[in-house]
């Protein structure tokens, strides 16, 4: 983080702003007074090497890691992962399941 307080530019890092975005999103903002002159969004701030973990485990073994991607909507991540694995494997899950 750099700052110039002589009336020119001020660069600040904003975020995470809300518990639901904890570690998921932050912004690097450049200000000229109160005017935003540049904004750089930074996604994946909470990256914990899930891709490499998934390469070393089975499909079933990767399921517990999907709910740690974003703790606020962990069920959605589990559901998306399960649907993706079923589609890749060509598995037709009956409605009763």
PyMOL commands that set and color helices and strands:
alter all, ss='L'
color gray80, all
select helices_A, chain A and resi 19-21+50-56+59-66+71-89
alter helices_A, ss='H'
color red, helices_A
select strands_A, chain A and resi 10-14+25-32+35-43
alter strands_A, ss='S'
color yellow, strands_A
deselect
rebuild
show_as cartoon
